[in-house]
């Protein structure tokens, strides 16, 4: 990515001259700062998004080590998910020029490509045998399932799903036959939470609150299968909530338990293995960091949110990750997430008089 310049008319603010290329480097060149003497300072370097892990005591909300890179390739590596035993990592990568699914055996280090076509947001089933993912079919996004043992891939959102586009599955049910997903309903012009049965393709509505007060995102079923954790996105904020599962009335939110107040952006919530703590990324301290909060037996906050790990450094940062691409996964002993590693220098260029 290079820097360019052009002239503007002071009267109409329209471009009056030809585009002029200022830099011609092979990396990223950004944040230009022109001076009155015709010179321009800018940053030049590289930004590589990879998959990282952090050793943790997951039920107590404590980091026990330092971040470690799990996947390192040129190109975007994103959308991580990890098996419950911590042995298998699946993720999306653009290393081949288009976004495809990959698997890494964390015991041997071997990496295997899982998809030939464009695919995103892989999600491992509780037994680690199936991978649900967001795939494109005839220009529309639908939920597919890949069997890691046989290699079979099939689209599973049929029936009522033909009437609207399903997008992004976020959680398997504990029995491994259900997927919670975020759906776009064209008739209602709203997003909601649906339940998709993998064996039959049957779809039902879990919560349909998006039209009233913001969209519902990142839904996760608790380990005991009795609660759903998600974030409710508003115009400039996002707050975490827990709701009973299944819901007696999908259109009402009077049984929702709000965990945060919506004064900032709290996103990508996850359960601890024992279901008594939630993890999330938050901008509450001015950066994007990983936080956690203990819960009471009736799923109410037992404490104020506290940081699991801050990421305030200039080089490795969660804040440089597109929030849509940001993911967080928690298993026993490990937090897994995607993070950008920045490296570069400040350069000085000179604008041509032409």
RAJO-V358867 format. One record per pair of residues at least 12 apart in sequence whose C-alpha atoms are under 7 Angstrom apart, sorted by the first residue. I is the first residue (numbers start at 1). J is the second residue. D is the distance in Angstrom with one decimal. If there is no record, write none. Layout:
I | J | D
I | J | D
This chain:
1 | 27 | 6.4
1 | 28 | 4.8
1 | 29 | 5.7
2 | 23 | 5.5
2 | 24 | 6.0
2 | 25 | 6.7
2 | 28 | 6.7
2 | 29 | 5.3
3 | 21 | 6.3
3 | 22 | 5.4
3 | 23 | 5.5
3 | 29 | 6.4
3 | 30 | 7.0
4 | 19 | 6.7
4 | 20 | 5.5
4 | 21 | 4.4
4 | 22 | 5.2
5 | 19 | 5.9
5 | 20 | 5.2
5 | 21 | 6.5
5 | 22 | 6.9
6 | 18 | 6.1
6 | 19 | 5.0
6 | 20 | 6.1
22 | 351 | 6.7
27 | 44 | 6.7
27 | 45 | 5.6
27 | 46 | 5.7
28 | 44 | 5.5
28 | 45 | 5.3
28 | 46 | 5.6
29 | 42 | 6.8
29 | 43 | 5.6
29 | 44 | 4.4
29 | 45 | 6.6
30 | 42 | 6.0
30 | 43 | 5.3
30 | 44 | 6.5
31 | 43 | 6.0
38 | 350 | 6.0
38 | 351 | 5.4
39 | 348 | 6.9
39 | 349 | 5.6
39 | 350 | 4.2
39 | 351 | 5.8
40 | 348 | 5.7
40 | 349 | 5.1
40 | 350 | 5.9
41 | 346 | 6.8
41 | 347 | 5.7
41 | 348 | 4.5
41 | 349 | 6.2
42 | 346 | 5.7
42 | 347 | 5.4
42 | 348 | 6.4
43 | 344 | 6.9
43 | 345 | 5.8
43 | 346 | 4.6
43 | 347 | 6.1
44 | 344 | 5.4
44 | 345 | 5.6
44 | 346 | 6.3
44 | 347 | 6.8
45 | 343 | 5.5
45 | 344 | 3.7
45 | 345 | 6.3
46 | 342 | 5.9
46 | 343 | 5.5
46 | 344 | 6.2
47 | 340 | 6.3
47 | 341 | 5.6
47 | 342 | 4.6
47 | 343 | 6.7
48 | 74 | 6.6
48 | 75 | 6.6
48 | 76 | 6.7
48 | 340 | 5.4
48 | 341 | 5.3
48 | 342 | 6.7
49 | 76 | 5.3
49 | 77 | 5.7
49 | 338 | 6.7
49 | 339 | 5.5
49 | 340 | 4.2
49 | 341 | 6.3
50 | 71 | 5.8
50 | 72 | 5.7
50 | 76 | 6.8
50 | 77 | 4.9
50 | 78 | 6.6
50 | 338 | 5.6
50 | 339 | 5.8
50 | 340 | 6.4
51 | 69 | 6.0
51 | 70 | 5.5
51 | 71 | 5.1
51 | 77 | 6.4
51 | 78 | 6.6
51 | 80 | 6.8
51 | 337 | 5.9
51 | 338 | 4.4
51 | 339 | 6.4
52 | 67 | 6.6
52 | 68 | 5.5
52 | 69 | 4.3
52 | 70 | 5.1
52 | 336 | 5.8
52 | 337 | 5.5
52 | 338 | 5.8
52 | 339 | 6.7
53 | 67 | 5.5
53 | 68 | 5.3
53 | 69 | 6.3
53 | 70 | 6.5
53 | 334 | 6.5
53 | 335 | 5.5
53 | 336 | 4.4
53 | 337 | 6.3
54 | 66 | 6.0
54 | 67 | 4.5
54 | 68 | 6.4
54 | 334 | 5.7
54 | 335 | 5.1
54 | 336 | 6.5
55 | 333 | 5.7
55 | 334 | 4.7
55 | 335 | 6.5
56 | 333 | 4.9
56 | 334 | 5.2
56 | 335 | 6.6
57 | 333 | 5.4
58 | 272 | 5.8
58 | 273 | 6.9
58 | 331 | 6.9
58 | 332 | 5.6
58 | 333 | 5.8
59 | 272 | 5.6
59 | 273 | 6.5
59 | 274 | 6.4
59 | 277 | 6.6
61 | 292 | 6.2
61 | 308 | 6.4
62 | 308 | 6.0
63 | 308 | 6.1
73 | 95 | 6.9
74 | 95 | 6.4
75 | 94 | 5.6
75 | 95 | 5.0
76 | 93 | 5.6
76 | 94 | 5.3
76 | 95 | 6.8
77 | 91 | 7.0
77 | 92 | 5.8
77 | 93 | 4.4
77 | 94 | 6.6
78 | 91 | 6.0
78 | 92 | 5.3
78 | 93 | 6.2
78 | 325 | 6.5
78 | 338 | 5.8
79 | 91 | 5.2
79 | 92 | 5.6
79 | 121 | 5.3
79 | 122 | 6.8
79 | 325 | 6.4
79 | 327 | 5.8
80 | 327 | 6.6
80 | 337 | 6.5
81 | 122 | 6.7
81 | 123 | 6.0
81 | 124 | 6.7
81 | 329 | 6.3
82 | 124 | 7.0
83 | 124 | 6.3
83 | 128 | 5.8
84 | 126 | 6.9
84 | 331 | 5.8
86 | 331 | 6.8
87 | 105 | 6.2
87 | 106 | 5.2
87 | 107 | 6.2
88 | 104 | 5.9
88 | 105 | 5.0
88 | 106 | 5.7
89 | 103 | 5.7
89 | 104 | 5.1
89 | 105 | 6.5
89 | 106 | 6.9
90 | 102 | 5.7
90 | 103 | 4.4
90 | 104 | 6.3
90 | 122 | 6.5
91 | 103 | 6.5
91 | 122 | 6.3
92 | 120 | 5.8
92 | 121 | 7.0
98 | 118 | 6.5
99 | 118 | 5.2
99 | 119 | 6.1
99 | 120 | 7.0
100 | 115 | 5.6
100 | 116 | 6.5
100 | 117 | 6.4
100 | 118 | 5.3
100 | 119 | 5.2
100 | 120 | 6.9
101 | 113 | 6.1
101 | 114 | 5.2
101 | 115 | 5.3
101 | 119 | 6.2
101 | 120 | 6.9
102 | 114 | 5.1
118 | 135 | 6.4
118 | 136 | 6.7
119 | 133 | 6.7
119 | 134 | 5.7
119 | 135 | 4.6
119 | 136 | 6.9
120 | 133 | 6.0
120 | 134 | 5.1
120 | 135 | 6.5
121 | 133 | 5.4
121 | 134 | 5.8
121 | 168 | 6.7
125 | 172 | 6.1
125 | 176 | 5.9
126 | 174 | 6.6
126 | 176 | 6.0
129 | 147 | 6.2
129 | 148 | 5.6
129 | 149 | 6.7
130 | 145 | 6.5
130 | 146 | 5.6
130 | 147 | 4.7
130 | 148 | 5.9
131 | 145 | 5.5
131 | 146 | 5.0
131 | 147 | 6.6
132 | 144 | 5.6
132 | 145 | 4.3
132 | 146 | 6.3
133 | 145 | 6.3
133 | 169 | 7.0
134 | 167 | 6.5
134 | 168 | 5.7
140 | 165 | 6.6
141 | 165 | 6.3
141 | 166 | 6.4
141 | 167 | 5.9
142 | 157 | 6.7
142 | 165 | 6.6
142 | 166 | 5.3
142 | 167 | 6.0
143 | 155 | 6.0
143 | 156 | 6.1
143 | 157 | 5.8
143 | 166 | 6.8
143 | 167 | 6.8
144 | 156 | 5.6
156 | 198 | 6.0
156 | 201 | 5.3
157 | 196 | 6.9
157 | 201 | 5.2
158 | 201 | 5.2
159 | 201 | 6.5
159 | 202 | 6.6
160 | 203 | 6.7
164 | 184 | 6.3
164 | 185 | 5.4
164 | 186 | 6.0
165 | 183 | 6.5
165 | 184 | 5.7
166 | 182 | 6.7
166 | 183 | 4.6
166 | 184 | 6.1
167 | 181 | 6.7
167 | 182 | 5.7
167 | 183 | 5.5
168 | 181 | 5.7
168 | 182 | 5.7
169 | 181 | 4.0
169 | 182 | 6.4
170 | 218 | 5.7
170 | 219 | 5.8
170 | 220 | 6.4
171 | 219 | 6.5
171 | 220 | 5.1
171 | 221 | 6.3
173 | 221 | 6.5
173 | 225 | 6.9
174 | 223 | 6.9
174 | 225 | 6.2
177 | 197 | 5.8
177 | 198 | 5.3
177 | 199 | 6.6
178 | 195 | 6.5
178 | 196 | 5.5
178 | 197 | 4.6
178 | 198 | 5.8
179 | 195 | 5.6
179 | 196 | 5.1
179 | 197 | 6.6
180 | 193 | 6.7
180 | 194 | 5.7
180 | 195 | 4.7
180 | 196 | 6.4
180 | 219 | 7.0
181 | 193 | 5.7
181 | 194 | 5.4
181 | 195 | 6.4
182 | 194 | 6.4
182 | 217 | 6.8
190 | 210 | 5.9
190 | 211 | 5.3
191 | 210 | 5.4
191 | 215 | 6.0
192 | 207 | 6.1
192 | 208 | 4.7
192 | 209 | 6.5
192 | 210 | 5.7
192 | 215 | 7.0
192 | 216 | 6.2
193 | 205 | 6.3
193 | 206 | 5.5
193 | 207 | 5.2
193 | 208 | 6.4
193 | 216 | 6.9
194 | 206 | 5.2
205 | 250 | 6.7
206 | 246 | 6.9
206 | 247 | 6.3
206 | 250 | 5.5
207 | 250 | 4.2
207 | 251 | 6.2
208 | 250 | 5.6
208 | 251 | 5.1
209 | 251 | 5.9
213 | 234 | 6.9
214 | 232 | 6.2
214 | 233 | 5.2
214 | 234 | 4.8
215 | 232 | 5.7
215 | 233 | 5.3
216 | 230 | 6.8
216 | 231 | 6.0
216 | 232 | 4.8
216 | 233 | 6.4
217 | 230 | 5.8
217 | 231 | 5.4
217 | 232 | 6.3
218 | 230 | 5.3
218 | 231 | 6.4
218 | 268 | 5.9
218 | 269 | 6.8
220 | 270 | 6.7
222 | 271 | 6.5
222 | 275 | 6.0
223 | 273 | 6.8
223 | 274 | 6.9
223 | 275 | 5.8
226 | 244 | 6.2
226 | 245 | 5.0
227 | 242 | 6.6
227 | 243 | 5.7
227 | 244 | 4.6
227 | 245 | 4.8
228 | 242 | 5.5
228 | 243 | 5.2
228 | 244 | 6.3
228 | 245 | 6.1
229 | 241 | 5.9
229 | 242 | 4.5
229 | 243 | 6.7
229 | 269 | 6.9
230 | 242 | 6.5
230 | 269 | 6.3
231 | 267 | 6.1
237 | 262 | 5.7
237 | 263 | 6.4
237 | 264 | 5.0
237 | 265 | 4.8
238 | 262 | 5.4
238 | 264 | 6.4
238 | 265 | 4.6
238 | 266 | 5.3
238 | 267 | 6.6
239 | 260 | 5.4
239 | 261 | 6.2
239 | 262 | 4.4
239 | 265 | 6.7
239 | 266 | 5.5
240 | 258 | 6.0
240 | 259 | 5.4
240 | 260 | 5.5
240 | 266 | 6.5
241 | 256 | 6.4
241 | 257 | 5.4
241 | 258 | 4.3
241 | 259 | 5.5
242 | 256 | 5.8
242 | 257 | 5.1
242 | 258 | 6.4
243 | 255 | 6.3
243 | 256 | 4.7
243 | 257 | 6.2
257 | 300 | 6.8
259 | 300 | 6.9
259 | 301 | 6.0
264 | 283 | 6.7
264 | 284 | 6.1
265 | 282 | 5.7
265 | 283 | 5.7
265 | 284 | 7.0
266 | 280 | 6.6
266 | 281 | 5.9
266 | 282 | 4.5
266 | 283 | 6.9
267 | 280 | 5.7
267 | 281 | 5.3
267 | 282 | 6.2
268 | 280 | 5.3
268 | 281 | 6.1
268 | 327 | 6.3
268 | 328 | 6.2
270 | 329 | 6.6
270 | 330 | 6.5
272 | 330 | 6.5
273 | 331 | 6.3
273 | 332 | 6.2
276 | 294 | 6.1
276 | 295 | 5.2
276 | 296 | 7.0
277 | 292 | 6.9
277 | 293 | 5.6
277 | 294 | 4.3
277 | 295 | 5.4
278 | 292 | 5.5
278 | 293 | 5.5
278 | 294 | 6.6
279 | 291 | 5.7
279 | 292 | 4.3
279 | 293 | 6.6
280 | 292 | 6.3
287 | 312 | 6.3
287 | 319 | 6.5
288 | 311 | 6.8
288 | 318 | 5.7
288 | 319 | 5.2
289 | 309 | 6.3
289 | 310 | 5.0
289 | 311 | 5.5
289 | 318 | 6.9
290 | 307 | 6.0
290 | 308 | 5.5
290 | 309 | 5.5
290 | 310 | 6.6
291 | 305 | 6.4
291 | 306 | 5.5
291 | 307 | 4.2
291 | 308 | 5.0
292 | 305 | 5.6
292 | 306 | 5.6
292 | 307 | 6.3
292 | 308 | 6.3
293 | 305 | 4.8
293 | 306 | 6.5
315 | 341 | 5.6
315 | 342 | 4.7
315 | 343 | 6.4
316 | 339 | 6.8
316 | 340 | 5.7
316 | 341 | 4.5
316 | 342 | 6.2
317 | 339 | 5.8
317 | 340 | 5.5
317 | 341 | 6.7
318 | 339 | 5.0
318 | 340 | 6.4
320 | 340 | 6.0
321 | 339 | 6.3
321 | 340 | 6.2
326 | 338 | 6.3
